[in-house]
Amino acid sequence: MGLLSEGSPLTWEETKKYSQHVRDHGIIQFINLYKRLRDRQGDVLKWGDEVEYIIVKFDDEKKIAKVSLRAKEILAKLNEKEQADPLSCKSLWRPEYGAYMIEGTPGKPYGGLLAHFNIVEANMKLRREEASQLLADDECIISLTSFPRLGCENFTDPPTYPTPEEGYTRSLFFPDDAIFPGHPRFKNLSRNIRQRRGEKVAINIPIFRDKNTVIPVDDSYKYSKAALPDHVYMDAMGFGMGCCCLQMTFQACNITEARTLYDQLTPLCPIMLAFTAASPVHRGFLTDVDCRWSIIASSVDCRTEEERGLKPLKENKFVIKKSRYDSIDSYLSPQGEKFNDIPLIYDPDVYQKLRDNDIDHLLALHIAHLFIRDSVSLFSEKINQNDEEDTDHFENIQSTNWQTMRFKPPPPNSTIGWRVEFRPCEVQVTDFENAAIVCFVVLLTRVILSYQLDFLIPISKVDENMVNAQKKNACVEGRFWFRKDITTQVSPPKASEVCQTSKNEQDICDSYALMTVNEIINGKEGEFPGLIPLINNYLSGMDVDADTHCTIQQYLKFIQRRASGEILTTASWIRKFVVEHPEYKQDSKVTNRINYDLLKTIDAVQSGKIQCPELLGTSVISKTRENIPAALTKESCA
Amino acid sequence: MCQSRPNDDSVTKISEHDSSDLKFGFKIFLTNEDPVLLIDSIEKTLITLNVASVSNVIIAFGEKKNDVSEIKSVWTALEDYVLQNKISKIGIADLEEEPFRALYDWATVKPSIIQINLSTCCVVSPTLQAFCKDNEIQLLTHSDPTDILPKSSLDIVLGKEFLLKWVVRFLVHIKCRGVLTTKGYLLSLGK
């Protein structure tokens, strides 16, 4: 979830005093690092995924599933391997917001050979196995975006209790003890966001209205004026940051390529969000949305009433349209500039300082935009830094701008280059699905670079897509703005041939149209080639080993089927499970028993104990393996 | 006579990169077993792309080869290129396991690549898998038709009858980045 600085956290009042200090030095640090690293060239492709898991505890007698608050204990053991052998361990483990969450990544990044696609799933399995070995018999880890009964009465093991009148969160539902206790950052962030905002965060998600759904959905409105009666009301950072995501990061060969990838992947964010939709149930209610995105956005919305435009500006500098967790507001590459069509809030002084230091307009805007935010987490040991070498103040602001894409400068004194992080995806139940999605996105980046494709549409249209992507069954029913003519003038003739779209629509307004996820992924005769056909075309020009190609084919087939609606999204599958459950009373309520059965089923699907063709299709066996064949590792980049 | 496609940008694309960052691969579709054709195809492609050496060359025959004796003369010509350091790795497409093993046993410069059709990539025989693993042979896929350029299409395009001698597909990759810089075909026709 961001940088984990060690030390003693400051109170909000103290942190606030240092707001300008953090920003001033953060900007100087960025300027210094930019001067050092702007010309860095020739980095190879390296990439990695991050999967987050929930530790679940089952009570098989009472048929109840709870989150198990043992992440700290389990992480301590998981981290032993890394501490003993940081260079050759197979996985890395990090804490996340929830005391019931763990995050796993591969031990070292994957590289630039196609054969690396064949070890992703095996590594995910290994990670799951590694963590599972440390669990009790009645526990399991699941990669599920949201725990369906998070914030319901008695949802944790051991039992914990919300403390509405005191503590960090002051939630009616989410106990401070369900926040990861092993590092002060998480509780501190919760308190600071609440205090900065001036009140608790407010999350209202429309209820799914079934035959017997009662409005108001519960009595939240009696306790909080922010609660909307026909919505599922949530009031804590944990409801958002306690969700699990699937993220991936790619290293670019230089800053220009990083900016290109940042831009080109931006229009894919809402598409991949709709495609990976996996979280229809919150706080025990079936809702009318399929995704976590807007929930997390509200859960860390630290804007004051002034900043939200509810009061005239007095204490604050800006009225800000979005939470610090949301979609990006501007493109970074020269091709993107003409599509930057939403008003960008930025600090003009910061912008000018960056420009005076030879940072170009678009990058200066981007950084000045990130720096409209205050630090919401500061540690006393980190206040005074060496701006020539340290980047903590820059990272402080950067890593608490949780946006769909993240543009990441190289860390100080490392061999790592300019990187881009792709952050919209919801995590899926099985390693097969997660590996498929990760490989699909990374393959797309290779296709974009090889064929110099152009997916850019106005950023306002990307935002419109973000809203639509979260709606119920958007993967099948939604229509999204997407670029029709994706071959740029510098594309090789082959790409133009594949794309078969007309070249004479140079007008921005005509360059995009409404398409379904199916049309975007699988193509539409005569109008759009489809992302999968483009990937297949690219693969035909690459040296791919048989096992890897077999695996990739399984992944692409799965993605084609899910995009076409032949198989269900995780969200649709969960909905179906709930409404078809014998205990479901058409009242939008996900009871303890339904929750228990759902999570038991998810565990069985994940482990392969039961088949689930409606979610996964019929061919879910890939040729994934732990290592790259020796004949291929001789190629220098393995 | 040499004829290039209008707006051919392959050489420009190649020149945009440091040659040490690029990896060149040729696949040569041969119409018969005459090594002269093979040599001609390699020389012409090297000249066209203005490169001195390539990473890998894979040969493919239009007709299925069951007997290694039919391949020997072409393979020997290919081996010469490896010995002159003009090609690093050589391989062959669509050869059954038995003749492939025979080729391997016989060859001075062993094949480092065997290319199979994509449609069979999930059902490779375990014995071939094991053979490749033991001998560090790359088992790669392709999605090329058996007849890379059917005579009927050629006749229609050119308006009169020619004899296809060879087709070379060249692929230029940026090393370690999974990027396909350019891809193209060269073909030789006779009367």
Boltz contact constraints between the chains, C-beta under 6 A:
constraints:
  - contact:
      token1: [A, 44]
      token2: [B, 176]
      max_distance: 6.0
  - contact:
      token1: [A, 44]
      token2: [B, 177]
      max_distance: 6.0
  - contact:
      token1: [A, 45]
      token2: [B, 177]
      max_distance: 6.0
  - contact:
      token1: [A, 45]
      token2: [B, 178]
      max_distance: 6.0
  - contact:
      token1: [A, 112]
      token2: [B, 176]
      max_distance: 6.0
  - contact:
      token1: [A, 112]
      token2: [B, 177]
      max_distance: 6.0
  - contact:
      token1: [A, 112]
      token2: [B, 178]
      max_distance: 6.0
  - contact:
      token1: [A, 446]
      token2: [B, 178]
      max_distance: 6.0
  - contact:
      token1: [A, 449]
      token2: [B, 179]
      max_distance: 6.0
  - contact:
      token1: [A, 450]
      token2: [B, 179]
      max_distance: 6.0
  - contact:
      token1: [A, 450]
      token2: [B, 180]
      max_distance: 6.0
  - contact:
      token1: [A, 540]
      token2: [B, 143]
      max_distance: 6.0
  - contact:
      token1: [A, 541]
      token2: [B, 171]
      max_distance: 6.0
  - contact:
      token1: [A, 541]
      token2: [B, 180]
      max_distance: 6.0
  - contact:
      token1: [A, 541]
      token2: [B, 183]
      max_distance: 6.0
  - contact:
      token1: [A, 543]
      token2: [B, 140]
      max_distance: 6.0
  - contact:
      token1: [A, 544]
      token2: [B, 141]
      max_distance: 6.0
  - contact:
      token1: [A, 545]
      token2: [B, 139]
      max_distance: 6.0
  - contact:
      token1: [A, 545]
      token2: [B, 140]
      max_distance: 6.0
  - contact:
      token1: [A, 546]
      token2: [B, 121]
      max_distance: 6.0
  - contact:
      token1: [A, 546]
      token2: [B, 124]
      max_distance: 6.0
  - contact:
      token1: [A, 546]
      token2: [B, 139]
      max_distance: 6.0
  - contact:
      token1: [A, 546]
      token2: [B, 141]
      max_distance: 6.0
  - contact:
      token1: [A, 549]
      token2: [B, 121]
      max_distance: 6.0
  - contact:
      token1: [A, 549]
      token2: [B, 141]
      max_distance: 6.0
  - contact:
      token1: [A, 550]
      token2: [B, 121]
      max_distance: 6.0
  - contact:
      token1: [A, 550]
      token2: [B, 122]
      max_distance: 6.0
  - contact:
      token1: [A, 630]
      token2: [B, 136]
      max_distance: 6.0
  - contact:
      token1: [A, 631]
      token2: [B, 136]
      max_distance: 6.0
  - contact:
      token1: [A, 631]
      token2: [B, 137]
      max_distance: 6.0
  - contact:
      token1: [A, 631]
      token2: [B, 138]
      max_distance: 6.0
  - contact:
      token1: [A, 637]
      token2: [B, 176]
      max_distance: 6.0
